[in-house]
Each structure stands twice: as C-alpha cells, then as structure tokens.
C-alpha cells in the first residue's frame, strides 16, 4: 500500500512530462502510458468493490481472487508511474485472462465471465503495441477456449451453455469492434498530428532557408558597405595627404609646414636642437621672364628634385612659396647644416636646365637654430619667429639682389 501511495505522488509529479512531438513512437508510447495509467487504477478499484460485494454473498473464494487481481492491477499502475510501461502492460495482459478463467476452472461455472472477455480483449488490444496485436487476439481466443472447455453445461442452469456462449460471442465481437475502431481513430488522430508535424517541419525548413538567404544578403551587403567604407577612408586619407602636398613639386606644402614646425619646436630639447633653413632660388625670375611661366614651372620641379635629393635622413624640405623652400633639421650640428646647404648649391650649379639652358640657378640660404636650455625655463619661440629669424639671416647672406617670390 505504501508503494501505491508513493506511485500516486509520483504520477501527479510526472503528469507534466513533455514529449517529443516530432517522434511518432514517442507519441504512441505517451498515449499507451496515459491510457494504462488512467484505466488500471479505476479497474483495480472496481474489482476491489466487487470483492467487497463478494464478501456478503455466498460465492466461495471469489473475494480472495478479486483482491489479488486488484492488487496486481494497482501494482501494474504503479509501474506505469515509474515509466515501465511495457512491464505494466505485460502484467495486466497476464492478470486479466487469469482472473477470467481461474474461477470457472475451480468451480466449473463460467457464469458471466465470458461476457467480460470481449471487454478485456478490447482493453488489451487498445493498449498493446502494434507488434503485439496478433498475440493479444490469439490470447483472447485462447481464454475463450479455456472458458468453453472448462465449463460444464450443468453448472449454468439459468442460461444454458449455448445461450451464454452466443451472448459471449456477440459481446466479445462488439467489444473487439469498438476497440479496433477506437484504435483506428487514435491512429487517425496521430496521422493528422504527424501530417501537421511534417507540414510544420516543411515550414521550418523554408523559414530556415529564408533566414539563411537573408543572412547571406546581410553579410554580402555588410561586406559591400565595409568595402565602400574602406575605400572612402582611403580616399579621405589620400585627399588629406594631397592637401599637405604641393601640386607642382610634390613636396610638402606651406600647410604641412604650418602643422609640422610647431611639433618640431615642442619636440626639441638640449640634445636635439631644431634648425630652420630658408632657401631661395637665385636667377629663377629670369627663367619666367625669358622662357615663360610653363618653362618656369618645369624648372621649379627640377630644382625641387635636386634639393630633396641632397638631404639626409631626418631632414624635411617644404615648398614655402614661389621659389622659396624651407628645410627642417632636428638634432643637426652646424657642420651638418653647412654641408647640406653646400651640397644643394653644388647640385644646382652643376645642373643645366634643359628647359632653360641659358640660365644657371643659384641658391641663397639662411638659417636659425633653437636649442632649449636644459633645466632653464625660457620662452619657446613660435613658428613665425623662427621663420622670420631664418629670413633675416637669408637677407644678410644674400650676395645678389633678392628675387621676388613667384
């Protein structure tokens, strides 16, 4: 009894167990388990009631048999609660025919047991796995044969064996027919559920395909946008670089100088002074006057290439405007500055301009150097201050009249 009570509690706890609706066998097992659980316990209770009724009648031995059958069915129900559906069904399939034939074999009186045979057969057939259906029918026929051969005609004076057998066959046939119809209706419902499941699977597959296609489109569009963004960033960077370059000579322009010179001033220290060199092309006006401004532009390009080639690593040359250039030198010694200016002057002097062969360009240079004093706070010069100082030095060193800026 304690085990049965525990089974009742377990049955309540397990009533919400989920099943896999995509698995036909899982659905069929769930149906059989629920039907067994719903039928076995009421059947045990009914047989207990019949046993109690037998106690007040003069039928000898019936109550004990019925109590035993009820206990076995309750045990089978408890097995279904534990999930052992097959074991519960086998116990019911053995106990029910035994309950039908035991008393007739003991007393020779089938009484109304033959009428219960059809109901029992329907019950077992509805709950049997499909592969066991043939054995259930054969077992029902065997039980009917045992009842027939184990019953004497004199033991059934009220109905007579022939009438009882006919009635039993009719009830059994009707019960089996109802069982088959119920089983078919169940299978039909399951078939509808399977069809709905297959349709749902198809819709799911289509949705997954649509989702995958959408993801591919999103990835493709994202990749395209990233490519466009990268190209835009590269174009912006190129335009930014071009804005800092002189369009004629390709050298850094005045805008670059305005941004670079303050950075060089901030980075200068006692060990790395900053030198600003201002260069002015001599005789360049004659090229424009004698050959045209187009020739002057090409000559200016040639001169810029020669000046840039004469520099060493770490030196930066910018076109300041017209025929003037500015060279920034960080950490340069006075000897290095003088040698660099000399190389540029020699390079220009040794070069004959193919655009203007009658003109030889010269180079005037002036420079200024700012060295921060270590540990001594002082006023930091501005870019304009250093450029004015270099221009003043240029004017003091000029040996020929100053040319105007082109």
N, C-alpha and C positions, 0 to 999 in steps of 0.2 A: 504493500500500500504506500509505503514511503517513496519507493521508486516511481510509482504512478503520480504522486503529488509533485515530485521533482520534475517529472516529464511534463505535467501541466504547466508549471512555471517556465520550463524551457520552451514549450510550444508557444506560449504567449510572447516570450522574448524573441523567438525566431520567426514570428509571423511577418515581420517586415523585411525578410531577407530578399535582396534584389536578385533577379535572374538576368541572364544574357538573352535578350530578345532576338539576337541575330543567330542563335543556335537552336535549330528545331528540336534536337534531342534534349536540350536544357528545358525548353518549354514543355515537352512531353513529360519529362521527369517531374517538373514542377506540378503539372496537372495531376499526375498519379499520386504524388506525395500529399497534395492538398485534399484530394478525394479520399485517400486512405485515412488521413488524419480526421476528416470530417465524418467518416462513416464508421470507423472501427469503434470509437468510444461510445457513440449512441447505440451501436449494436450490442456492445458489452453491457451497457446499462439496461437495454431491453431484455436481454437474456437473464440478467440478474432479477429483473422484475418477474419474469416467468418462473425463475427458480423459487422466488418467494411465494409465488402463487402455487407452485407445486407442493410447497410445504404444508399447505392447508387442504390438499387433495389427497386422494388415496393412491396416486401414481407412485409406485415404489421405485426409488433410485433416480428419479428424474431430476430432483433438486441438486444432488451432488454433481451429476453430469453437467447440468446447466451452469452451476457456479464455476466448475473447472473451465468450461468453454468461455465464459465471460472473462475469467482471469487471463486466459490465453489471448483473447482479443484485446484486452486492456494492455497486456504486455506488448502485443504487436503494435498498438497505437503508440506506446512509449518508444518503440524502436523507430517509428517514423519521425518522432520529435527529435531524435538523435541524428536523423539523416540517413538511417539504414533502411531505406525504402524497400529494397529487394528482400532483405531478411524479414521485414514485416509482412510483405505480401506472401512469401512462401509459408510463413506460419499461419496466416489466415487461410490460404488455399488448402492447408492440411487439416486445420482445426474444423473448418466449416463442414466439409464432407464427413469427417469423423463424427461431428455432432449429429449429423443427419442419419447415419447408419448404426450408431452404437446401440441405441435403444431397440430398434427393430431386430438387431442381431441377438440382443439379450432376451427380448420378450416375444419375438415373432410377430409383433404388431407394428405395421408401418404407420398406422393411424394417419395423421395429416402431414407427415414428414415429406411424402412425395410431392406435396403441394409447395413446400419450401424449396424444393430442389431447383426449380426454374429461377426463383428469385436469387438463390445463392449463385447459380450459374451466371446470371446477368451481372451480379455484383462482381464476381471474379473476372468475368470477361471484360468488363469496363475498366477494371484496374490492372489488367495483365499487360505486360509489354507485348508489342506486336508479335515478336518471335515466339511468345508463349501461347498465343491464341488457340492454336491447334491442340496443345496439351490440355488447356482448360476445357475445351469442348469434349475431348476424349475422357477427361476426368469426370465431367458431369454425366456422360453416358455410362461410365463405369459405376458411378454412385447409383444411378437409376437401376442398373442391372443388379447391384447388390441388394437394393431395396426390394426389387421384384423377387429375386430368388431367396431372399432371407425372410420373406413374409409368408405366413400361412393364410390360406383362404378363410379358415375358421376363426382366425384372430381378428377378422374385420367383419363382424356380423352386421354392423349398421349399414355400411355402404356396399359391401361386396368388393372383391378384388377388382373385378372388371371395371365397375364404375369408378373406383378410386384410381385405377391406372389410367383410364381415359381422361378423367379430370386432371390428373397429374401431368399427362402429356400436353393437354391443352394449356394449362397454366405455365408449364415449362416452355412450350413453344412461344407463348405470348411474352413471357419474361425475357427469353433469349432475343426475340424480335425487338422488344423495347431496348434491350442492352445494345444490340447491333445498331439500331437507329440512333441511340444516344452517342455511341462511339463514333458513328459516321458524322453526326452533327458536330461532335467535338473536333474530329479531323477536318471537317469543312471549315469550322471557325479557325482552326490552326492554319489551314491552307490559305484562308483570307489574310490571316496575320502574316504568313510567310510572303504572300504576294505584296502586301503593304511594306513589309520589311525590304523586299527586293526593290520595290519602287523607291523607297527611301534611300537604299544603297545607291541606286542609279542617280537620284537627285544629288546625293552626297558626292558621288564621283564627278558629276557635272559641275557642282559647286567648287570642288577641289580643282578641277581643270580650269574653271573660270578664274579662281583665285590665283592659281599658278600663272595663268596668262596675264592677269593683272599685275602680279609681282614682276613678271618679266618686263612688262611695259614700264612699270615704275622704275625698275633697275636700268632699263635702256634710257629712259628719259633722265634719270638721275645722272647716269654716266655722260649723257649728252650735255646736261647742264654743267656738270663738273668740267667737261672739256671746254665748253664755252667760257666758263668762269676762269679756267686756267689760261685760255687764250686772251681773255680780257685783262687778266692780271699781267700776263706777259706783255700785252700791248701797252698797258699803263706804265709798266716798268720801262719799256722801250721808249715811250714818249717822255717819261721822266728823265731817262738818260740822255735823250736827244735834246731836251730842254737845257741841259748842262753842257752841251757841246756846241762849238762854233760851227755853223753850217758850211763855212767856206774852207777852213783849215782842218776841221776835225779835232782841234784841240779843245780842252775845257775852256768855257767862255767866262765872261765877266760875272754871270750869275753864280757859276761854280766857285769863282774866286771869292765872291761875297760870302758864301757859306763856308768855304774851306779855311780861309785865312783866320777867322775867329777861333775855329777849332785848333788850328796850329798854335795860335797865341796861348790858348788855355793849356795846351799840352807841353809848352816849352818849360824848361827848368834850367838849373845851373849847368847840368851836364849835357843838355841838348838845347842850345840856343836856336833861335829862329832867324833866318836871313831872308830878306825880301829883295830880289834883284829886278829892277825895271830895265827893259831892253827897248831900244828904239832903232829901227832900220834907217840907215843913212842912204841918201840918194834915191829913196823909194818914190818920191814925188816925181822925179824925172821919168820913171817908167810910166806913170799915169799920163804925164804931160806929153811924152814923145811917142808912146805906143798905144794908148787908150786904156781905159779902166778895165776892160776884159783881160788884156795882157797883164795889167797890174794885179788882177785877182789871181791869175795863174802864177805870177812871180811870187805873190804872197804865200801861196800854197807851197811852192818850192822852198822858200825861206823858212817857213814853219817846220817843214820836214827836216831841214838841216839843223835847225836849232834843237828840236826834240831829240835828234839822233846824237847830239853832242852831250846830252845829260847822262848822269849816272843814276843807279837805282836809289830811290828815296827822294829824288828831285822831281818837282812837278812844274810844268810850264803851262800858262794860260794865255789866251789872247785877251789883252786888256782893252784894245780898241784901235781901229785904224792899223798903223804899222808898229804898234807897241805891244810888248809881251811882258808878262810877269812870271818870274821863277821863284818858287818857294823851296827853301832848303832847310831841313831840320837837322841840327847837330853838325852842321858843316863848319870846317875851320876856315880861317881867312885864306889859306893857301888853296883849299879846295874850291872856294868861290872864285878866286883869281884864275885858277887853271880851267875851270869850267867856262868862264867868260872868254878866255883866250881861245879855247877850242871852238867855240861858236863863231868868234871873229875870224879865225883861220878858215873855218869851213865855208863861211860866206865869201871870204876874199878869194878862195881857190875855186870858186864855182862860177862858171859863165852861164848866165841865164839864157836859155835857148829862146825864151820869149822876147828878151830884150838884150841882145848880145853887146850892145854898146854901153850898157850900164853895169857897173860893178857895185853891188850893195855892200855897205859897211854896217857896223854895229856899234852903237853907243850904249853904255851900261852904267847904271848907278845902283847902289845897294845900301841897305841898312841892316843892322843885326841887333836883335834884342835878346839880352841874356838876363833872366831873373836872378837876383842875388839870393843865395842860399840863406835862409833864416832871417832875411831882412824884408819887411813888408814895404812894398812900394807900389806906385800907381802902375797899373797894367795898361799898356798902350792899346789904342783901338786900331782896327784895320786901316782906317783913313789916316791915322797918324803915321803908321809905318809906310804907307804908300806915299804920303807927302814927303817923308824923310828920304825915301829912295829916289823920288823925283827931284828933290833938291840936290842930291848927290849926283844925279844924272846931269843936271844943268851945269854943275861945277866941273864935271869931267868932259863935257862936250867940247870937241875941237873944231867942229864945223857948225855953221848956223843950224838952229833947230828946225826940223821939218814939221809942218802942221800934220795933224792926225787925219788919215784918210777915212 
